[in-house]
């Protein structure tokens, strides 16, 4: 994964575009969809850092996303803590869980780690569904209040749009800086060879555990914001279908760049919305099946013609443009 920091001009254009979008789009439909894009983009970015940057085949991102949502939602719904404090407590709880389970799990490698974290995904989903008195069971947790911070309450899609995208861009900026630092170089060394990394005095176990906990905390905060936005949550929202969507986002956008998963989230969510809108009348009862077929074909096409994803294709196009302009000059 390339951790080269994008040009400041590009950052400015993205931020200005996102800031202007709510005021040039009619209604709240576009803003509502973009909120989901921001939540999933944050989650996909953290998962891609583990997979491509650190070489950790972890599938636990939806698990920490769901735990963050449920811990913060339960604390707020039971009026134990205010919502903003619930987000902090949820992040601490998830960090502790990630640290405790990560220490033994990260001794596994490759598909063994994938199988272990995949099993963890189902264990947590079943536990949340069976703990009806606490989590609401299969019916879900309801009565979650909107997010409020020191008396200011976030209401409507517009408030959550700016909060969700602010958090998403903040995580992206953090990852760019992290991967350009000494810690980031140590993390990248793990992907190439753990044996080689250990020979240059890198504490492999500690480095893997730190990046695992860090991405878990980010997933937890995203999940907490997600539950306050929807004001309800169910175990099925954080299960296998979400994992498939995250993989699809990473494949479509490309994990060779840090912004690739964000681009993949934008493309996938909006393509799914287009499918639901245009095929709703034709195939009203087969929406999920149509999604699976359409995105399956799209993944195969991306892997064949753009193995590095859309972000990799854009990088090659930009490189070709720079070469062309250089020759013409």
N, C-alpha and C positions, 0 to 999 in steps of 0.2 A: 504494500500500500504506500502510495506516495504521500509524504507528510509536508511537502513543500507548501508554504503558506501562499494563498491566493493573493493577487494584487489588491492593494487597498481600494482601487477604483471598483473592482468587482464586488468587494464587501459593501461599499457605499451604494452601488446600484441595487444589490439584493435587498439591503435594508430599506432603501427609499421605495423600492417596488412593493415590498411587503407593507410598509407604512401607508402607502397611497392606496393600495388595493381596496380596503374597506370603503373608501370614499368614492370609488369610481364604479363599484358594482351595485346593482339594484338589489334590494331585499337582503336577507340574511343567509340564503342558501349557500352561496359561494364561501362566505366567512365560516359557516358551520363546517363545511367539508374541509376547509383549510385548517381548522382546529384539529381534526382527526389526522390530517397529513402531518402536522407538527408533532403530535404525540407519537405516532408510529415512526416518523423520521428519526426522532431522538432515540427510540428503542432500537431501530435498525442500525443506526450509526454505532451505538455501543456494542451491539452484537457483532458487527463487521470488524470492529477494532479487535475483539477477542479472536475471531476466526482468522482474519487475514494478517493483522499486525502482530499479535502475540502467538499465533499458531495454536490457540486453544479451541478445540472443537466442542465448545460449550453450547448447549441448547436450553440454558436456564433463564434466558432473558424474559420470556413470558411469565415464568414463575415469580421472579422478583417484581415484575410489573404488577402482577396480581396481588402479591403480598403487600406491596406499598399501598395499593388501592384499598384493600380490605382493612389493614391496620388503621390507616388514616380515616377511612369511612366509618368504622366501628367506633372509634374514639369520638368522632364528631357527632354521629347519630345518637350515641348514648349520652351525649353532653358531658363526657369525661374531660375533654380538652377542647379548646377552640380549634377551628380547622387549621389555622396556620401552625399551631403547635403540634397538631396531629401529623402534619407532613414531616416535621422534624423528628418526632418520635418514631414514625414509620421508617424513616431513612436510617435511624440508629438501629432499630430492630432488624431491618433487612441487612444492614452492614454486619451486625453480630451473627446473624444466621449464615450469611455468605462466608464470613470468616471461619465459623465453626465447621460448616460442611465443605468449604473449599480446601481446607488443610488436607483432609484425606482424599477428596475427589481429584484434586489436581495432581496427585501422584500418578493418576491414570493418563494415558495419552491416546490421541487419535480417536478411533471409533469406540474404544472402551470408555473414554470420557464422554463421548456423545451418548452412548447407551445409558451411562449412569445419570447424566443430567436429563435425558429424555424420560427415564423412570421417575426422577424427581418431579418433573412436570406433571405426570399423572398422579403421583402421590399427593401433591399439594392440591390439585384440582379435586380429587376425590375427598380429601380431608375437608376442604371448604364446603363441598356439597353436603357432606354428612354431618357437619357441625351446625345444624339448623338453628339451635337456640342462640348461637353467637353470630353466625354469618347470614342467617336467613335461608340456608340450604339451597336447593335448586331454584327456589323462587327468587333468590337474590336478596341483597341488602338494600332496603329502602329507607326513606326518611333522612337521607344524607343532606345536610344543609349546604347552601352555596358557600364558596370560599370567602372568608372575610379576614382582612388583615388590619388590625388596630382600628376597628370601626368602619373601615371601607369594605363594602360587600361587592364582590364581582357578580354582576347580573348580565345575562344575555351573551350572545356569541361574540360581540365585539370585545368585551373585556377579556374573555378567555382567549380570544385570538391573539391579542398582544402579549398576554402572559405566556401562552404555549409557545409562540414563535420566539419570544424573548428567551425562554429557557432553551429551546432547540438551538438557536444561534449561539447562545452562551456555551452550551455543551460542545458545539462544533468548534468554536474558537478555542475552548479549553483543550480539546484534543489536538488541534493544530499546534498549539504551543507546547503541549506535553510531548508530542512525538518529535518535536524539534529540539527537545532538551536532552540532557544526559540520561534521564529516566526513560525517555522514549527510545533512545538508541539502544538501551539495555533491553527494552521490551522487544524491539525489532530483532535483536540478536537471538532471542528465544525462538523466533520463527525459523531462522536459518539453521541453527544447531544449538541445542541445549548443552551439549558436551563442550562445544567451542566456547559458548558463553561462560560456562563454569571455569574454563581455563584462564579467562581474563578477569577473574575475581568477581563475577556477577553471581549474586545469590539467587539462583534460579527459582527455588521454591518460594522465597519471599517476593520476588518480582512478579511471578505468576499470581500469587495470592493477592497482591496489592491491586493489580489491574482487574482482577476478577471482582474484588470488593468494590472498586471504584465504579465499574460499569453497573454493578448491582444497585448501588446507591442512586445513580442517575436513573435507572429503570424504576426504582421505587418512587422517586419524586415525580417522574412522568406519570406513573400509575395513580399517585395521589391526586394530581391535578386532573387526571382523566375522570376519576370517580366524582370529584366535586363538580366537574363540568356536566356530567350526565346525571348526577344526583341519585344514582343507583348503580349496582354492580352485581354480576352473577358469575359463578365459577366458569361457565362455558366461554366467557369472554376472554379468558386467559389460558386457553387450552391449546390443543394441537392445531386447530384452524389458524390461530394467530401465529404460531410458529411457521406454518407454511407461507403465510402472507409475508412474514419478515424475510424468509429465505428468498421469496420471489422479488421483494424490493431490492435485496442485496444483489441478486443475479441481474435484474434489469438495470439497476443503476451502476453496478460495478463496484467491487470492493478494492480496486486498485487505487482509488482516491478516497479521501475522507468524506468528500461531499457526495460521492456516488450513491450511497444508501438514501440520502435525502432526496436526490433526484429520482431514485427509484420509487420512493414513497409517493412523491407527487404524481408520477406517471401511473402507478398502480391504482391509487385511490381514485383518480379522475377517470381512468379507463373503466374501472368498476362502476362508477356512477353513470358513465355513458351507456354501459351495457344494461344497467337496471332501467335507465330512462327509455332507451330505444327498443329494448326487447321485452319490456314489461307487458305490453299488450299481446305480443306474439307467443311468448313462453312464460306465462305468469307463474307457473308452478315449478319451473326448472331453473330459477335464477342461480342457485348455488352450483348446479351442475354445469350451466353455461359458463360461469366464472371459472370453474376448474378446467374445462376444456379450452377456453380462450387463453387463459394464462399459461396453461401447459404448452400450447402451441407457441405462445410468445416466448417462453423460456427457451424452448428448443431453437427457435429462430435467433434469439440473442446469443446463445452459446455457439451457434454455427457461424453467424456472420459478425458478431461483436463479442468475442469471448471475454473482453474486459469490460463489457457493459456500455451503457450510454455515456458514462463519464469518460471511459477510455476512448470511445469514439470521438467525443468532443475534444479531448486532448490531442488526438492524432490530427483532427481537422484543424485545430488551432496551430499545431506545429507545422502542418503543411502550408497554412496561410502565412505564417511568419517566414518560412523559406521562400515562398512565392514572392512576397513583398521584398525580401532581401535581394532576390535575383533581379527583380524589376528595377530596384533602386541602383 
